[in-house]
């Protein structure tokens, strides 16, 4: 059987990625798009695109009926589900098969077994695979959850039975947190997977997250393409992946590969799949789940094996045999992947949204992106905008390449984690491989990590701040004049000169010439520093500050002549002592899905007030101090932006 035309039932970068391989194989590709994706980048990369409508996930990319209608309309003979959405939904795979189309992925029976995390654990137990201590069954109610959690012992993890990708997962440290964690996990699981079932397992402290990539044909042949290290996460969602892993020696690697292959055979698995483990501090490994789909991070495996994993999926769907292929035991170099998210690292990595004013990526590394200049990042879908993938001869070489690639990447208009990623790849513990799934939580508590911006970022923030504020100090002064530039809470003393439409500044005895290339009324600023181009954005505030955005990072900045700055600081100190706020603002753009208080209610620090949802992630907004609710300023279902007023209260 030869597949001729494939509808890709997904959105974003994975559609472009799959379409690229289809083109290489001489096959046609079809995209689908919702109301929000009419102008999306990915639909330009396929041969055809079909409108399926809808705004929310349930109306669009989780709408089986609309997608199957699109398949029939397109004339495609196969469907590739990508990752997320319906990729691990056995009902969708079954519907595709029953409609007479080829499903590029595991059979609906395989998906039914492995996408159900409870059933997968039972199969693993029968195959003598190492398991995390827990309850092999679904949780039906709160009382049962309490009983099981006490028996296992806190802390425990609540996980979506049909889940993956860190969605529908909550860490519970004590019994008082259990009820809310269950509600949030169920709601999130329903949003992502249309299945609210959950289960509980023991939480392993400070583990590493290791996964094994498998390929299996329809004749029982299973081969292994090596491991990936995915320990660097926030909110149980991966941020950085690498292959191979520093944590595995030859003996441990062989044991994990052997158990993974044994599990796939026990399940009668076909197509591409990933077996995920946690590795504890004593180097014991435990099975977590098997993802019956292609993974977001599959490129790092492709980079060090020279195997196109999407192509393998297609060939297996066409009936190809793997009997002449062998598992990979030697790797060609080292690879890293960094995920660029629309999120605010200074606000607990809350999802963000908006228009991308400028997107520029390096051309000498692999980039998988869902955005370009002019793209809109909405609040209804996953916040990942792009992936940067690099390869080096050694881990050190790959680290250096990633640092260079991130510096050459620019996304302006939407807050993102670029500066955070640059900081992470320069972190000494990360460089030395001292990581766990708590790495970000432990290393980047609070906002202090950004106080020491790397030199490149600091220079660009300084240049934009000076440009934005120099019009206040009109005229030219070719002789240098001392200025103080404050970026957040960090101060820099620079000597500034202005002449002939350009300006320069000297910092630590080094001179930097700034040439403005273009500035718009929206605050977009394109410029060069010593002939190196970059893009940033600045906004006026209701004070003297400018808000400057660079690499998705946002700081309140100010630049004043030194003598003026000294006086200004003195005035600010004398004006301090303002009372604490009596208002609660939204920490993110999203939809109010729950309101927990009413006018007249007494609130205490830590009490839940609102549940705001964006990009299918939920954020509980809690009270920071005691008081009485004076006014609830929003309604259930209302869209809110970051900084919008939610509630007023009378302080105690």
N, C-alpha and C positions, 0 to 999 in steps of 0.2 A: 504494500500500500504506500502510495506517495501523496503526502499532504500538499495541496496547491495554494490554499488561501487560509489565513488564520485571523480570527477576531481575537483581540487582546482585551479581556474583560477586566480592565483596570484603568488607572490614570497615572500621570506623572512620569518620573524618570524610567521606571521599569518598562513602560510601553515603548519608549524610545530604544531602550536596551534590547528588547525582544525583536523589535522591528529591524534593528541593525543586523541581527543574525539571520532573520528571515530573508532580508535582501541579499545577504551573502550566499544563501542557499537557493536563491532564485525563486522564492515564494512570496506571495502577496500578503500585505498586512492591512488590518482594519482596526481603527481605534473607535472608542465610544466616548461621548462627552456629555456632561450635564450642563445646566444653565450657567453655572459658575465657571465652566471650563471652555466656553465658546472660543476664547482667544488663547487657550493654553498652548505652551510650547510643544508638547508631545504630539498634538494632532498634526503638526507640520512634518512629522517624521515618518508617518505611515502613508500607504498608498491611498487609503480611503479613511473617512471618519464619519460615524453615524451618530446623530443626536438622539440621546435617550431621555433628556429632560431631567427635571428634579433639581433640588438644591441640597437637601440633606442626604446623608449616605443611604438611608433606607429608601429614599425616593429615586436614587440613581444607581450607584455602583453596588448596592446590595439588593437591587430590585431584579430578581431572577427573570420575571416575566418580560420586563423591558429588554433585558440583555438577550434572552433567547429570541425575541422578536427581531432584534438587531442582527443576530447571527443569520437568521433565515433571510432577512432583507439583503444582507451583504453578499450572499452566495458563498460564504466561507464554508469549508468542510471540516474545520477544526477550531477549537477554542483554547487559548492559553490564559490561565487565570492570574498570572503574576504572583504577587504576595499580598497578604492582607485581604480585606473585603471577603469575597466568596471563595478564595483559593483553597481553604480547608473546610468548606461546607459540603458534606457528602451529598446532600439533596441537590445542590447545584451540579456537581459532577454527574450524578445519576440522571438528572434532567437533560444534560448535554448528551450523554450516552443514549438515552431512550429516544431522543429526537433524531438520532442517526448521525451525530457529529462525533469527531474524535476529540477526546479531552486530553490535552497535553499535560500529563501529570499522572499521579497514581490513580488506580481504579477507585470508584466510589466506595468499594468495600474496604480498601486499604485506608482511604481517608477516614471512613467511619471508625475504623479501629484506632488510628493514630491521632486523629484530631480530637478525639475524646480522650482527654488526658487520664481519666480514671481507667478506662478500658486499656489504654496503652500501658499503664503501670501494671495492670493485671497480666497482660501478655509478657511484659518484661520479667515479672516475678516468676512466671512459669518457665521462662527461658534462662533463669538463674542470673539475671542482670542485677547489679548492685542498685538498691533503691534507697531513697531518703526515707527515714522513719515517718509514718503518717497513716492516715485512714484510707483504705482502698475502697472508696465509695463516695457518692455525692452527699452533700449536706442538705438536709430537708428543712431545718428550722434552727432558730437561735439556740434553743435549749440543747439540741444535739451538738451544735458547734461548740458550746461551752464545755460540754462533757468531753468531747474529743480533744479539744485544746488543752484541757487540764490533764488528760491522760498522757498526751504527747509531751506536754510541758512547754510553757512559753519561753521564747518567742515562737510564733507560728506564722506561716504564710497562708493566706486565703488566695486561691487561684481559680481562674475560669476553667471549667471542664472542657470547653471548646476553644480555649484561648491560645495565645502565643504573642510574641513580640512585647512582652511586659504589660499587655493590656489586661484589665480585669484582675489585677494582682494587688494585694495589700498586706503589708507587714503589721502584725499585731503583737505588741510587747506585753500587754496585760489585758485582763478580762474586760476592764472598763472600755477598751477601744474596740471590742469585738463587734458589737451591734452595728455601729456606724461603718466599720470596715466592710462588713458583710453587705450592707446596703449599697455602698459605693462600688464594690467589686461586682455585684449582681447587675447594677445599672450600667456600668461600663461594659461588662460582658455582653449584655443585651444590645447595646449600641454597636459594638464592634462585630459581634459574631451571631447576633440574633438568637442567642442562647444564654440564659441567665444562670445555668447550673454552676455550682462551685464545689471545690473540695479543699481540704486542709492538710498541710504537711509540716513537719518540723523545719524550722528556719536554721540553716547552717551558718554560723558566725564567720565573717571574713573569708568567704569562699572565692575561688576563681571560677570563671565561667568558660568552659571549654566545649567546643562542639566539633563533631566529626562529620565530614561530607561524604555521602555515599551516592553511588549510582547503581541501579538494579534493573536488569532487563526482564522480559516476560518469561524467560526460560530458567529462572532461578539463579542466574549469575549475579553476584554482588561484588563491586570493587570499591575501594576506599581511596579518596583523593586527599587525605590528610586532615589535619585539625586547624581550627581557628581559635584564637584567644579573643574573647568578647567581654572581658571583665570590667572595662571602663564604661559605666552606665550611670544614668540618673533616672529616677522614677522607674526603675527596673527596665529601662529601655536603653539599648546600646548606643554609644556615641562614637567609640573608636574600636576598630577591630584590626587584628594582625594575624598573619600566617607566615611561618608556623608559630608555635608557642614556646616561650622560654621555659615554661613550667614543666614540660614533659621531657624525660630522658627516654632512651630507647626502650627500656623495659616497660615503663608506664604507657608509652605510646602504643606498643604492641598489644597490651592488655585492653586498652580503650578501643583500639581498632577491632580487635577480635570480638569484644562484646557487642559492638555496634553492628558488625556484619551478622552475628548470631541473631540479634534482635530483628534485623530486616528479614532474614530468612524465616524466622518464627512467624512473622506477620504476613509472609508471602508478598513482601513489598516490591513494587515496581516504580520506575522513574527515579528522579532526583529526590533525595531526602537528607535531612540533617538530624543527627542524634545529639542531644544537648545534655551535658553533665555539669555538676558542680564538683569542684576539687577542694577538699578542706585543707587545713594547715598541716595535717599529718600525711598529706598526699593520698588520701582515700578519695575515690571518685564515686559519685552517685548519679544514676539516671534521673533526669528531670522530665524530658519529653522528646518526642520525635516530630519534627516539623515536616509535614507531608506536602512540601512546596519548595520553590526556590527561595533562597534567603536574600535579604537586602544586601548582606555582606559577601555574596558569592564572588564578587570580583577579586578579592584578595587570593582566593584559591586559584582562580583562573590565571592570575599573574605569575604564580610560582609553579604551576603545573603545565601551562600552555594548553589547557583544555577549555574549550568553549562549553560551559555547562548548559546554556540554553540550547545549543546545537544538540548536545547529548539527549536532552529532554525530548526534542523533536524526533530525533532518530529512533529513540526507544519507542515513542508513540507510533512510529511507522513500522515497528517490528524488528529493528536491528538487534543483533546478538552481541553480547559483551564477552563471549568465551575466549576471544583472542587478546583481550585487554587484561592488564594486571593492575593491582593496587599500586598507588604511587608511594614509594618509600624514600625517594630522594627529591629534594625540592630545589628549584632553580631560583635561588635568592630569597629575599624577604619582602613582604608587602604590608602596607598599612592602608586602612580606609578611615577617613574622617567624615562624619556626617554633619552637614551644615543645616541647622534647624532655624526656623523662624521662632525665636524664643528669647527671653530676657534673662541672661545668666545672673544678673544682679537682683532679680525678683523671683528667686527659686525656680528658674528655668520655665517660667510661665509662657505658654504659647502667645505669639504675637501675630498681627496681620497688617495688611496695607499694600501699597503699590511699590514695586521695585523700580526705582528711578534709574538705577544703573546696575548692571550685572556684567562682570568681566572675570573670566577664568583663565588660568595659564593654559598654554597650548602644548606644552611639552610633557604633560602628565595626563592620566586618564581622568576624565570628568564625566559623571552621570548627573545631569541636571534636569530639574522640572521648571526652572524659571529662566527668564531672560529680561533684558531691559523692557519695561512696560508691563511685566506680568503682575497679576494680582494674587496675593496670598490671602485666602479666605480663612474663616474660622471653623469651617465644617469638616475639613479634611486633615490628614496627618501633617504636622508642621515641617517635615523634612523637605528642604529645597534642593539640595545637591549633595553629591558625594565626591570627595577628592580621593583618588587611589594612586598610590605611588609604589615603586619597586626599587630595591637596591640590592647590591651584591651581598651586603650584610645588613643586620638590623640597624647599625649605626648609619650606614649609607642611606637606608630608607628613611630613617628619622630626619636626616639632614635634608633630603629631598622634600619631605612633607613640610618641614618648616619653611623652605623656600616657596613651595607651592601655595601655602596659606598666605604668605606675605604678598604673593602676586594675585591673590583672589580678592575681588571687591564686590560687595553687594550693598547698595545704598537704598534707603527708603523704608526698609523693614528691619526692626531690631533682630539681630541674629547672634550666633555664638562663635563667630570667627575669631575675635580677639581671645575669647575663652580657649578655643582650640589651640591658638598659638601659644598661650600660656601653658596649656597642658603638655604639649609636645616639647616644651623646654623644662618641664618639671623634673627635678633630679631623681625622685623616686620612680617616675614613669620611665625615664631614660634607663634606669637600672633594673627595670622590670619588677619593682616592688609594688604590685598592684593587687587589688581585690575588687569585688563588686561594690565595696564601700569607698573606693579610692576618691571619687569626686566629693562625696559627702564629708570625708575626713580632711581632704586637702583644701577644699574650697568652701569651707563654712563661712557664712556671712559674705561681705563684699570686699574684705581686705585684700583678696588676691589681686585685684585690679590696681591697687595703689601704686605698684611699681610696673607701669606700662613698659613694654619692651621699647627699645630706642626708636625703632622704625615707627611704631604707632604713636609714640609721644611726639616725635617730630611732626607728624601729619596733623595731630590734634593742635599743636602749637601753631602751625601754619594757618589752619582754618580759623582758629580763634583770633589770631592777629589780623587776618584778612577781614573777618566779620566786624572787628572793632576799630580798625585803623581809620575808618571814615569819621569817627568821632574826633580824632586828632588830625584834622585836615591839614593839607600842605605837605611839602617835602622836607625831609631833614636828612641830607646825605650823611652828615656826621651822625654816628651811632648814638642812640638814646636808650638808656636802660628801661626795660619793661619787666613787670612781673606777670607771668601767665600762670593761672591756676586751672588745673584740669581736675575736676572733682575736688579732692582735698590736697592734691599734690601741687607744689609750687615749683616753678622754673624761673630763673632770672636769665633774661636774654637781652642782648643789645640789638636794636632794630634800626635799619636804615631804609628810607623810601626814596625812589628816584625812577623816573621814566616808566611809570606803569608797573614796575616790579618792586618788590621789597625783599630784603634779606634780613636774617637774624643770625646772631652768633651765640652758640650754646657750648659751654665747656671748651672754648677756644677754637671751635669748628664753625665755619661759616656755611650757611645754607641759603641759596638763592631760590625764591619762590616766584614762579611765573604763572599768573592766572590764565587759564585757557578758555574757560567759560564759566559764567555764574548766572543762574536763573532766579527769577523772582520767587520760585518755590524753595530757594535755598540750596539747590544743587551746585556744587563747587568742583570743577575739574581743574587740576593744576599740576605743576611739576615742581619737585624739590630737587635741585641739582640734576635736572633732566630726567628724573624718575617720575612718571605720571601716576596719579592716583585720583580717586573720586571720594567726596565726602558730602555732608549736608549740614546746614546749620539753620537754627530757628531763633527768632526773638522770643524772649520771655517777658513776663510783666515786671521783671526787675532788670538790673544792668547785665545780668548773665546772658550768654548765648548757650543754647543747647546744641551740642555738636555730635553728629553721628558719623562714625567711621568703622568700617568692618562690622556693622551691626551692633556696635557698642555705642552707648549714649552717655555723655557726661555734661554736666553744667560747667561751663568754662567762662573765664573772664581774663582780659588782658588790659592792663593799665600801666601808664608811666609809673616808675617806681615810687616817686614822691607822692603821686595821687593814690596809689595802692596802699601805701602806709597809712594815709589819712582815712581811707575808706575802711580798712580793717579796724581802725580805732572806733569809727562810728558804728560798725557792725557789732562790736563787742559791747558798746554802751547800750545798744538797742536790744540786747539779748534778754532772755527771761520771759518769752512769750508763753502763754498758757498752752497746755496740751490740747490737741484738737478734740472737738466734740462731734466729729463726723467720721463716717466710715466710707471709704472710696473703694471702687473696684480695682483689684490688682491686675486685671487682664481684660481684654476684649472678648466678649462671649455672650451667652444667653443665660438669663437667670432661670434655673430649673427648679430651685426650691428656696422658700423663704421660711426660716425657722422661728421668727419672732414677730410680735405684734406691738402696736403702740401701748405703752404702759408696762411692758414686760421689764423685769429686772434682769440685767445681764452681768455676768462675771467674766474675768479674763479667761479666755479659752473656750467660751461658749460659742457653738456654731450659730452663725447669723444667716448666711446665704450659701447656696451652692451655685457656682457659675461654671458653665461648660463651654469649652472652645476646642475645636479640632478633636472632638470626642474625648478630650481629657477634662477631668473635673477638678475644681479647686474649691475647697471649703473655706469661706471667709469667716474668721473668728474674731471675737471681741478681744481687744488688747488691754482694756481697763474696765472697771465696774461703772455701772450707770443705769439709767432708766430710758427705755426707747421713747423718743419724742415724736419721730416721724419716720415711716418707711417710705422711701422715695422711688421705689421701683415696683413693678408687678411681675407676677409669674409669667415666664415666656418672653420678657422684654429683652431686647438687645441692648447691651451696655458696652461702652468703650473703657479702656484703661483710664482711671482717674475720675470716672463718673461717680456722682454722689449716690450712695445706696441708702444711707441711714443717718439720722441725727439722733443724738441722745443727750441726756442731762447727766453730767458727771457727778459721781458721789463725792 
